[in-house]
Amino acid sequence: MDHHIDGTELVTKKVTKHRFRKTIIAAWGGRCAYCNEVLGRNATLDHIIPRSKGGETQATNLVACCLSCNSHKSSHPVFEWFKKRDWYCPLREERLQRWIAGYAYHYFPVAYRNEYATSIELAIIDNVPQQPPDPPLAKDFPDRY
């Protein structure tokens, strides 16, 4: 499918993918989920569970990541790799665990939740007590990631 209809607007697959990518990067405050460096043009999305090991391309398995961390992590198990880093942070590990568990959509705008979350993920959101948000997320990102 190369496009879908959003209300009365026809949205191309390219635009949908761009919005999805930008939303995940914004949900991480424009910073790498692992090392916490500010992302710029080297922003990537990392599959927490690598595709080579059965990881799917869905929000709960994708995080904003700098090119360096994405390359270095490769297909290593995420928490095993993460804990060996000099910049390891237990608070970021906890956020990664919440993200994987389905809290990813708490950081998404409601419209994106409805567009990208599966019914099971929406049920997790509805049935889990709201977590206080992490520090405020940056709002102004370059349009190009």
GROMACS elastic network, one bead per residue, 0.5 to 0.9 nm:
[ bonds ]
;  ai    aj funct       b0    kb
    1     4     6  0.76396   500
    1    13     6  0.74055   500
    2    11     6  0.88193   500
    2    12     6  0.60010   500
    2    14     6  0.79002   500
    3    10     6  0.68839   500
    3    11     6  0.55062   500
    3    14     6  0.81292   500
    3    15     6  0.87399   500
    3    16     6  0.80341   500
    4     9     6  0.85110   500
    4    10     6  0.59267   500
    4    11     6  0.54319   500
    4    12     6  0.64901   500
    4    13     6  0.73429   500
    4    16     6  0.85607   500
    5     8     6  0.65811   500
    5     9     6  0.56588   500
    5    11     6  0.58841   500
    5    12     6  0.85862   500
    6     9     6  0.50922   500
    6    10     6  0.61057   500
    6    11     6  0.65069   500
    7    10     6  0.80725   500
   11    14     6  0.82465   500
   11    15     6  0.63681   500
   11    16     6  0.65816   500
   12    15     6  0.52767   500
   12    16     6  0.62253   500
   12    17     6  0.86416   500
   13    16     6  0.50238   500
   13    17     6  0.60770   500
   13    18     6  0.85295   500
   14    17     6  0.52197   500
   14    18     6  0.61798   500
   14    19     6  0.87016   500
   15    18     6  0.50161   500
   15    19     6  0.61589   500
   15    20     6  0.85721   500
   16    19     6  0.51776   500
   16    20     6  0.61526   500
   16    21     6  0.86077   500
   17    20     6  0.50571   500
   17    21     6  0.60891   500
   17    22     6  0.85073   500
   18    21     6  0.51512   500
   18    22     6  0.60294   500
   18    23     6  0.84644   500
   18   144     6  0.88490   500
   18   145     6  0.83088   500
   19    22     6  0.50875   500
   19    23     6  0.59711   500
   19    24     6  0.86817   500
   19   112     6  0.87653   500
   20    23     6  0.51480   500
   20    24     6  0.64280   500
   20    25     6  0.87906   500
   20    59     6  0.83851   500
   20   112     6  0.78580   500
   20   116     6  0.79834   500
   21    24     6  0.53467   500
   21    25     6  0.63418   500
   21    26     6  0.86353   500
   21    44     6  0.87264   500
   21    45     6  0.74179   500
   21    64     6  0.84858   500
   21   145     6  0.80403   500
   22    25     6  0.51124   500
   22    26     6  0.60226   500
   22    27     6  0.85026   500
   22   141     6  0.86052   500
   22   143     6  0.81812   500
   22   144     6  0.86430   500
   22   145     6  0.71401   500
   23    26     6  0.50272   500
   23    27     6  0.60256   500
   23    28     6  0.87587   500
   23   107     6  0.88311   500
   23   108     6  0.67093   500
   23   109     6  0.82060   500
   23   112     6  0.78993   500
   24    28     6  0.65610   500
   24    29     6  0.88828   500
   24    30     6  0.88227   500
   24    45     6  0.80558   500
   24    59     6  0.72140   500
   24    62     6  0.75786   500
   24    63     6  0.64728   500
   24    64     6  0.62440   500
   24   104     6  0.86195   500
   24   107     6  0.85469   500
   24   108     6  0.76804   500
   25    28     6  0.53463   500
   25    29     6  0.66051   500
   25    30     6  0.53349   500
   25    31     6  0.73464   500
   25    32     6  0.84089   500
   25    39     6  0.85205   500
   25    43     6  0.79449   500
   25    44     6  0.84495   500
   25    45     6  0.78421   500
   25    63     6  0.72761   500
   25    65     6  0.81528   500
   25   145     6  0.86745   500
   26    30     6  0.53261   500
   26    31     6  0.83288   500
   26    64     6  0.82945   500
   26   107     6  0.85475   500
   26   108     6  0.84463   500
   26   137     6  0.69455   500
   26   138     6  0.69547   500
   26   139     6  0.73040   500
   26   140     6  0.87965   500
   26   141     6  0.76793   500
   27    30     6  0.74526   500
   27    63     6  0.87897   500
   27    64     6  0.82529   500
   27   104     6  0.80290   500
   27   105     6  0.87973   500
   27   106     6  0.89036   500
   27   107     6  0.52954   500
   27   108     6  0.63427   500
   27   137     6  0.68502   500
   27   138     6  0.86929   500
   28    31     6  0.57122   500
   28    32     6  0.71174   500
   28    33     6  0.64256   500
   28    36     6  0.89925   500
   28    63     6  0.75044   500
   28    64     6  0.62611   500
   28   107     6  0.82611   500
   28   137     6  0.71603   500
   28   138     6  0.86658   500
   29    32     6  0.84724   500
   29    38     6  0.84855   500
   29    64     6  0.88862   500
   29   135     6  0.87086   500
   29   136     6  0.76866   500
   29   138     6  0.50379   500
   29   139     6  0.78340   500
   30    36     6  0.89380   500
   30    37     6  0.85860   500
   30    38     6  0.60392   500
   30    39     6  0.55492   500
   30    40     6  0.79561   500
   30    43     6  0.84274   500
   30    64     6  0.74700   500
   30   137     6  0.78304   500
   30   138     6  0.66438   500
   30   139     6  0.87682   500
   30   140     6  0.89897   500
   30   141     6  0.72528   500
   31    34     6  0.85344   500
   31    35     6  0.81450   500
   31    36     6  0.51862   500
   31    37     6  0.53343   500
   31    39     6  0.51337   500
   31    40     6  0.87057   500
   31    43     6  0.85103   500
   31    64     6  0.68276   500
   31    65     6  0.71906   500
   31    66     6  0.78496   500
   32    35     6  0.56677   500
   32    37     6  0.53509   500
   32    38     6  0.64813   500
   32    39     6  0.63317   500
   32    43     6  0.79036   500
   32    44     6  0.87847   500
   32    63     6  0.79188   500
   32    64     6  0.54066   500
   32    66     6  0.53841   500
   32    69     6  0.81185   500
   33    36     6  0.57601   500
   33    37     6  0.83553   500
   33    63     6  0.62304   500
   33    64     6  0.56983   500
   33    65     6  0.57232   500
   33    66     6  0.83142   500
   33    92     6  0.70727   500
   33    93     6  0.88905   500
   33    95     6  0.86708   500
   33    96     6  0.74922   500
   34    37     6  0.82380   500
   34    63     6  0.88714   500
   34    64     6  0.85534   500
   34    65     6  0.68779   500
   34    66     6  0.83666   500
   34    69     6  0.71445   500
   34    82     6  0.70857   500
   34    87     6  0.84210   500
   34    88     6  0.77354   500
   34    89     6  0.84557   500
   34    92     6  0.69983   500
   34    93     6  0.81008   500
   34    96     6  0.85949   500
   35    65     6  0.83228   500
   35    66     6  0.81546   500
   35    69     6  0.74081   500
   35    82     6  0.89295   500
   35    85     6  0.85206   500
   35    87     6  0.61962   500
   35    88     6  0.73207   500
   35    89     6  0.84366   500
   35    92     6  0.87237   500
   36    39     6  0.86066   500
   36    65     6  0.86032   500
   36    66     6  0.87683   500
   36    87     6  0.87336   500
   36    92     6  0.84133   500
   37    65     6  0.87502   500
   37    66     6  0.73766   500
   38    43     6  0.88610   500
   38    66     6  0.81775   500
   39    42     6  0.63130   500
   39    43     6  0.52114   500
   39    44     6  0.85519   500
   39    64     6  0.83016   500
   39    65     6  0.75497   500
   39    66     6  0.61458   500
   39    67     6  0.89985   500
   39   145     6  0.89944   500
   40    43     6  0.57203   500
   40    66     6  0.83578   500
   40   141     6  0.87926   500
   40   142     6  0.81660   500
   40   145     6  0.73882   500
   41    44     6  0.86565   500
   41   142     6  0.89179   500
   41   144     6  0.76672   500
   41   145     6  0.59433   500
   42    65     6  0.84937   500
   42    66     6  0.58403   500
   42    67     6  0.54880   500
   42    68     6  0.84611   500
   42   145     6  0.77802   500
   43    64     6  0.68632   500
   43    65     6  0.59600   500
   43    66     6  0.50699   500
   43    67     6  0.63092   500
   43   145     6  0.61658   500
   44    63     6  0.83433   500
   44    64     6  0.60348   500
   44    65     6  0.51586   500
   44    66     6  0.58106   500
   44    67     6  0.60265   500
   44    70     6  0.73523   500
   44   145     6  0.78447   500
   45    62     6  0.59500   500
   45    63     6  0.54329   500
   45    65     6  0.54833   500
   45    66     6  0.80589   500
   45    67     6  0.87897   500
   45    70     6  0.78515   500
   46    49     6  0.86069   500
   46    50     6  0.79927   500
   46    61     6  0.79515   500
   46    62     6  0.53573   500
   46    63     6  0.53743   500
   46    64     6  0.64524   500
   46    65     6  0.59095   500
   46    66     6  0.86909   500
   46    69     6  0.87874   500
   46    70     6  0.59676   500
   46    73     6  0.89522   500
   46    74     6  0.89235   500
   47    50     6  0.50605   500
   47    51     6  0.67555   500
   47    55     6  0.67266   500
   47    56     6  0.75748   500
   47    57     6  0.70988   500
   47    58     6  0.87014   500
   47    61     6  0.54645   500
   47    63     6  0.68438   500
   47    70     6  0.87462   500
   47    75     6  0.88590   500
   48    51     6  0.87696   500
   48    55     6  0.73800   500
   48    60     6  0.84665   500
   48    61     6  0.51891   500
   48    62     6  0.59318   500
   48    63     6  0.70535   500
   48    75     6  0.87319   500
   48    77     6  0.80054   500
   48    78     6  0.61665   500
   48    96     6  0.89631   500
   48   100     6  0.82689   500
   49    52     6  0.83161   500
   49    53     6  0.66334   500
   49    54     6  0.70956   500
   49    56     6  0.76260   500
   49    61     6  0.64392   500
   49    62     6  0.84704   500
   49    75     6  0.76523   500
   49    76     6  0.85585   500
   49    77     6  0.71353   500
   49    78     6  0.71947   500
   50    53     6  0.53077   500
   50    54     6  0.66053   500
   50    55     6  0.50032   500
   50    56     6  0.78996   500
   50    61     6  0.86517   500
   50    74     6  0.77000   500
   50    75     6  0.54413   500
   50    76     6  0.79767   500
   50    77     6  0.83032   500
   51    56     6  0.61564   500
   51    57     6  0.77910   500
   51    75     6  0.83099   500
   52    55     6  0.70418   500
   52    75     6  0.72454   500
   53    75     6  0.77019   500
   55    58     6  0.87446   500
   55    61     6  0.69596   500
   56    59     6  0.89238   500
   56    60     6  0.89230   500
   56    61     6  0.65558   500
   56    62     6  0.85717   500
   57    60     6  0.84618   500
   57    61     6  0.64936   500
   57    62     6  0.68279   500
   58    61     6  0.55210   500
   58    62     6  0.63256   500
   58   116     6  0.80556   500
   58   117     6  0.84258   500
   59    62     6  0.51117   500
   59    63     6  0.75348   500
   59    99     6  0.86271   500
   59   100     6  0.86281   500
   59   102     6  0.87790   500
   59   104     6  0.67939   500
   59   105     6  0.78711   500
   59   116     6  0.76279   500
   59   117     6  0.77836   500
   60    63     6  0.78633   500
   60    99     6  0.58834   500
   60   101     6  0.72793   500
   60   102     6  0.59994   500
   60   103     6  0.78288   500
   60   104     6  0.57446   500
   60   105     6  0.80517   500
   60   121     6  0.89257   500
   61    99     6  0.80824   500
   61   100     6  0.62275   500
   62    65     6  0.89664   500
   62   100     6  0.86670   500
   63    96     6  0.84574   500
   63    99     6  0.85993   500
   65    68     6  0.82064   500
   65    69     6  0.65221   500
   65    70     6  0.61251   500
   66    69     6  0.55299   500
   66    70     6  0.61664   500
   66    71     6  0.86069   500
   67    70     6  0.50755   500
   67    71     6  0.60054   500
   67    72     6  0.84583   500
   68    71     6  0.52929   500
   68    72     6  0.60868   500
   68    73     6  0.85018   500
   69    72     6  0.50388   500
   69    73     6  0.57815   500
   69    74     6  0.82844   500
   70    73     6  0.53615   500
   70    74     6  0.61563   500
   71    74     6  0.53364   500
   72    75     6  0.88094   500
   72    76     6  0.87252   500
   73    76     6  0.56116   500
   73    77     6  0.80564   500
   73    78     6  0.72666   500
   73    81     6  0.66382   500
   73    82     6  0.81828   500
   74    77     6  0.88829   500
   75    78     6  0.81697   500
   76    79     6  0.86774   500
   76    80     6  0.75171   500
   76    81     6  0.61958   500
   77    80     6  0.55520   500
   77    81     6  0.60801   500
   77    82     6  0.84536   500
   78    81     6  0.52539   500
   78    82     6  0.58414   500
   78    83     6  0.85818   500
   79    83     6  0.59497   500
   79    84     6  0.86234   500
   79    93     6  0.75410   500
   80    83     6  0.56353   500
   80    84     6  0.68568   500
   81    84     6  0.55550   500
   81    85     6  0.70736   500
   82    85     6  0.56020   500
   82    87     6  0.86996   500
   82    88     6  0.62733   500
   82    89     6  0.87010   500
   82    93     6  0.79515   500
   83    86     6  0.82347   500
   83    87     6  0.86699   500
   83    88     6  0.56060   500
   83    89     6  0.80203   500
   83    90     6  0.85793   500
   83    93     6  0.84732   500
   84    87     6  0.86066   500
   84    88     6  0.70439   500
   85    88     6  0.51906   500
   85    89     6  0.89882   500
   86    89     6  0.89896   500
   88    92     6  0.79436   500
   88    93     6  0.80337   500
   89    92     6  0.54118   500
   89    93     6  0.63683   500
   89    94     6  0.87977   500
   90    94     6  0.61300   500
   90    95     6  0.86338   500
   91    94     6  0.50446   500
   91    95     6  0.62895   500
   91    96     6  0.86568   500
   92    96     6  0.61313   500
   92    97     6  0.85859   500
   93    96     6  0.50484   500
   93    97     6  0.62379   500
   93    98     6  0.87032   500
   94    97     6  0.50461   500
   94    98     6  0.62351   500
   94    99     6  0.85383   500
   95    98     6  0.50163   500
   95    99     6  0.60128   500
   95   100     6  0.86005   500
   95   103     6  0.88628   500
   95   134     6  0.85471   500
   96   100     6  0.61828   500
   96   101     6  0.85411   500
   96   104     6  0.89304   500
   97   100     6  0.51969   500
   97   101     6  0.61314   500
   97   102     6  0.88754   500
   97   103     6  0.87981   500
   98   101     6  0.50095   500
   98   102     6  0.65454   500
   98   103     6  0.53754   500
   98   104     6  0.72064   500
   99   102     6  0.55224   500
   99   105     6  0.80568   500
   99   106     6  0.88884   500
  100   103     6  0.70460   500
  100   104     6  0.69884   500
  101   104     6  0.77898   500
  101   124     6  0.86233   500
  102   105     6  0.67955   500
  102   106     6  0.84145   500
  102   121     6  0.60563   500
  102   122     6  0.85220   500
  102   124     6  0.65068   500
  102   125     6  0.70575   500
  103   106     6  0.53957   500
  103   107     6  0.75982   500
  103   121     6  0.85357   500
  103   124     6  0.79314   500
  103   125     6  0.66966   500
  103   128     6  0.87333   500
  103   131     6  0.84619   500
  104   107     6  0.58777   500
  104   108     6  0.71270   500
  105   109     6  0.79112   500
  105   110     6  0.83049   500
  105   112     6  0.82222   500
  105   113     6  0.58171   500
  105   116     6  0.87895   500
  105   117     6  0.72296   500
  105   121     6  0.81341   500
  105   122     6  0.81493   500
  105   125     6  0.73139   500
  106   109     6  0.79159   500
  106   110     6  0.85275   500
  106   113     6  0.81968   500
  106   125     6  0.72206   500
  106   130     6  0.80413   500
  106   131     6  0.82304   500
  106   133     6  0.80931   500
  107   110     6  0.89576   500
  107   113     6  0.89876   500
  107   133     6  0.76839   500
  107   134     6  0.89566   500
  107   137     6  0.89357   500
  108   111     6  0.80180   500
  108   112     6  0.60328   500
  108   113     6  0.59876   500
  109   112     6  0.54151   500
  109   113     6  0.64065   500
  109   114     6  0.89739   500
  110   114     6  0.63682   500
  110   115     6  0.86761   500
  111   114     6  0.53286   500
  111   115     6  0.63303   500
  111   116     6  0.87614   500
  112   116     6  0.58650   500
  112   117     6  0.77683   500
  113   116     6  0.54346   500
  113   117     6  0.52125   500
  113   118     6  0.86712   500
  113   122     6  0.77172   500
  114   117     6  0.59105   500
  114   118     6  0.81971   500
  114   122     6  0.80595   500
  115   118     6  0.84876   500
  117   120     6  0.79349   500
  117   121     6  0.57210   500
  117   122     6  0.60526   500
  118   121     6  0.51402   500
  118   122     6  0.61803   500
  118   123     6  0.86021   500
  119   122     6  0.50204   500
  119   123     6  0.61493   500
  119   124     6  0.86952   500
  120   123     6  0.50568   500
  120   124     6  0.63768   500
  120   125     6  0.88028   500
  121   124     6  0.50219   500
  121   125     6  0.63551   500
  121   126     6  0.87162   500
  122   125     6  0.50001   500
  122   126     6  0.61717   500
  122   127     6  0.86003   500
  123   126     6  0.50329   500
  123   127     6  0.60124   500
  123   128     6  0.84543   500
  124   127     6  0.52420   500
  124   128     6  0.59451   500
  125   128     6  0.55880   500
  125   129     6  0.80836   500
  125   130     6  0.80440   500
  126   129     6  0.79430   500
  126   130     6  0.87216   500
  127   130     6  0.89649   500
  128   131     6  0.84668   500
  130   133     6  0.85868   500
  131   134     6  0.87300   500
  133   136     6  0.75105   500
  134   137     6  0.78034   500
  136   139     6  0.88349   500
  138   141     6  0.75156   500
  140   143     6  0.89300   500
  141   144     6  0.82550   500
  141   145     6  0.87186   500
  142   145     6  0.70788   500
